[in-house]
């Protein structure tokens, strides 16, 4: 499934253009340090635990909401410290995109089973949730793209 997702993401990105002066041309974020600060190591473990508990193959809204709350706490700490452009900052954003998407998709599809929404709902959910950085560069914005249509409808974020 990872290979399929990667190939689909690459096809999607090839069709997009970056506007001159956009954030893509800004300074590069800090990459993974040679040694990880113990606080960052602990935060990465918290992120992993939150995803394991709320965004595994079996999901339900209460668990996903607890995961989102845990990730929000970590993100707020990193924002206060001015550390969103670090490896841990990017990790919490990726985890938040996963959890927010899991929260918004109220159906079961593929390998992801919502115990509170056990049925597939092609009428409402045949398509992709597209996650992007919010304008503040420290939150996630979601859009829903219907399969085969290409038009996006914005999915409200919290």
Backbone torsions as a table, in degrees:
resi	resn	phi	psi	omega
1	UNK	NA	-35.0	179.9
2	UNK	-62.3	-39.8	178.9
3	UNK	-64.9	-41.3	178.8
4	UNK	-63.0	-45.4	179.9
5	UNK	-62.6	-42.2	179.2
6	UNK	-63.1	-43.6	178.8
7	UNK	-65.0	-40.2	178.6
8	UNK	-65.8	-40.7	178.5
9	UNK	-64.0	-39.6	178.8
10	UNK	-64.8	-43.5	177.7
11	UNK	-61.6	-41.9	179.7
12	UNK	-63.0	-45.8	-178.0
13	UNK	-65.9	-34.2	-180.0
14	UNK	-63.3	-26.8	-179.8
15	UNK	-87.3	0.7	-176.7
16	UNK	-104.8	151.9	175.6
17	UNK	-120.4	150.7	177.8
18	UNK	-101.2	127.7	179.9
19	UNK	-73.9	143.6	178.1
20	UNK	-57.8	138.4	178.0
21	UNK	80.8	6.6	-178.7
22	UNK	-76.6	172.8	-178.0
23	UNK	-61.4	-22.1	-179.3
24	UNK	-60.8	-23.6	-179.8
25	UNK	-94.9	1.5	-178.5
26	UNK	-72.0	-171.3	179.3
27	UNK	-67.0	146.7	-179.3
28	UNK	-74.5	140.0	177.3
29	UNK	-70.6	159.5	177.6
30	UNK	-62.4	131.4	177.9
31	UNK	-86.8	178.1	-179.1
32	UNK	-58.3	124.8	-179.5
33	UNK	-70.9	157.9	177.5
34	UNK	-62.6	-40.9	175.9
35	UNK	-119.7	140.4	-177.9
36	UNK	-95.7	131.9	175.0
37	UNK	-60.5	138.8	-179.3
38	UNK	-56.5	-33.7	177.8
39	UNK	-65.6	-41.9	178.7
40	UNK	-66.2	-39.7	177.8
41	UNK	-60.6	-43.5	178.9
42	UNK	-65.1	-40.4	178.7
43	UNK	-65.6	-39.9	176.8
44	UNK	-61.6	-38.9	176.6
45	UNK	-64.7	-40.2	177.5
46	UNK	-62.4	-41.6	178.7
47	UNK	-62.5	-46.8	179.9
48	UNK	-61.4	-44.9	179.8
49	UNK	-62.1	-44.1	179.8
50	UNK	-59.7	-44.7	178.8
51	UNK	-66.6	-41.1	178.6
52	UNK	-59.6	-40.8	-175.3
53	UNK	-77.7	-31.0	-173.6
54	UNK	-116.4	-15.2	-173.2
55	UNK	-129.7	34.2	175.1
56	UNK	-78.0	-166.7	-179.6
57	UNK	-63.0	-40.6	175.6
58	UNK	-96.0	124.5	-175.4
59	UNK	-133.0	153.9	168.7
60	UNK	-149.5	153.4	-168.4
61	UNK	-54.7	-43.1	-179.1
62	UNK	-59.1	-44.2	178.7
63	UNK	-64.7	-43.3	-179.3
64	UNK	-63.8	-39.5	178.8
65	UNK	-64.5	-38.8	176.6
66	UNK	-64.5	-38.5	176.1
67	UNK	-62.0	-47.0	178.7
68	UNK	-59.7	-40.4	179.1
69	UNK	-63.9	-42.6	178.0
70	UNK	-62.7	-44.5	-179.7
71	UNK	-66.7	-37.6	176.8
72	UNK	-61.6	-40.8	179.2
73	UNK	-61.5	-45.5	179.5
74	UNK	-64.2	-44.5	179.7
75	UNK	-61.0	-42.8	179.1
76	UNK	-62.9	-40.3	177.0
77	UNK	-61.3	-46.7	-179.5
78	UNK	-64.5	-37.5	177.6
79	UNK	-63.2	-46.3	179.3
80	UNK	-59.1	-34.4	-178.5
81	UNK	-86.0	-3.0	-177.6
82	UNK	66.5	36.2	-173.4
83	UNK	-119.6	25.4	-179.6
84	UNK	-71.3	-22.4	-178.4
85	UNK	-93.1	27.1	175.8
86	UNK	-106.1	175.6	178.1
87	UNK	-57.7	-45.1	-178.7
88	UNK	-66.9	-37.1	176.9
89	UNK	-61.5	-43.6	178.1
90	UNK	-68.6	-35.4	179.3
91	UNK	-63.7	-41.3	-180.0
92	UNK	-69.2	-31.1	176.6
93	UNK	-69.2	-42.9	178.1
94	UNK	-63.5	-45.2	178.4
95	UNK	-61.4	-39.2	179.0
96	UNK	-65.3	-38.2	177.7
97	UNK	-62.5	-41.0	178.9
98	UNK	-64.7	-49.2	-176.8
99	UNK	-67.7	-40.6	179.5
100	UNK	-65.0	-41.0	176.9
101	UNK	-64.1	-41.2	178.4
102	UNK	-63.3	-35.5	179.5
103	UNK	-69.9	-41.8	-175.2
104	UNK	-74.9	-32.5	-176.9
105	UNK	-83.1	100.9	-175.6
106	UNK	-97.4	66.7	177.0
107	UNK	-164.3	171.6	171.1
108	UNK	-103.8	136.2	-178.1
109	UNK	-150.8	133.7	177.2
110	UNK	59.4	-132.5	-178.1
111	UNK	-84.7	1.3	-177.0
112	UNK	-107.3	111.7	-174.0
113	UNK	-109.2	119.9	174.9
114	UNK	-90.2	113.0	-179.1
115	UNK	-64.9	-24.8	178.6
116	UNK	-89.4	-10.8	175.3
117	UNK	-138.6	76.1	-170.9
118	UNK	-72.5	-12.8	-176.1
119	UNK	-101.2	152.2	173.4
120	UNK	-79.0	144.1	-177.4
121	UNK	-131.8	81.6	-177.7
122	UNK	-65.5	-29.6	-178.5
123	UNK	-61.0	-41.5	-178.4
124	UNK	-99.4	-27.1	-167.9
125	UNK	-122.6	16.4	177.5
126	UNK	-79.3	96.8	-176.7
127	UNK	162.6	-163.7	-175.1
128	UNK	-126.4	140.2	167.3
129	UNK	-85.2	127.8	-178.4
130	UNK	-109.9	118.9	-179.2
131	UNK	-99.6	138.9	177.1
132	UNK	-144.3	161.4	175.1
133	UNK	-66.4	138.8	174.4
134	UNK	-70.1	169.9	-178.2
135	UNK	-60.6	-28.0	179.4
136	UNK	-77.7	-4.3	179.0
137	UNK	64.3	11.8	177.9
138	UNK	-135.9	18.2	175.4
139	UNK	-139.6	172.6	-177.7
140	UNK	-112.5	135.0	173.7
141	UNK	-111.9	136.3	-180.0
142	UNK	-113.1	144.4	171.0
143	UNK	-134.0	150.1	176.9
144	UNK	-107.1	128.1	179.5
145	UNK	-114.8	112.0	-179.7
146	UNK	-65.1	144.5	-178.8
147	UNK	-62.6	129.9	173.3
148	UNK	76.5	-3.7	-176.7
149	UNK	-103.1	-42.0	178.4
150	UNK	86.2	-12.4	177.3
151	UNK	-84.1	140.0	-178.7
152	UNK	-106.2	139.6	171.0
153	UNK	-116.1	128.8	-177.1
154	UNK	-70.8	132.3	174.9
155	UNK	-97.2	121.4	-178.4
156	UNK	-57.6	138.8	178.1
157	UNK	-101.1	110.8	178.9
158	UNK	41.7	NA	NA
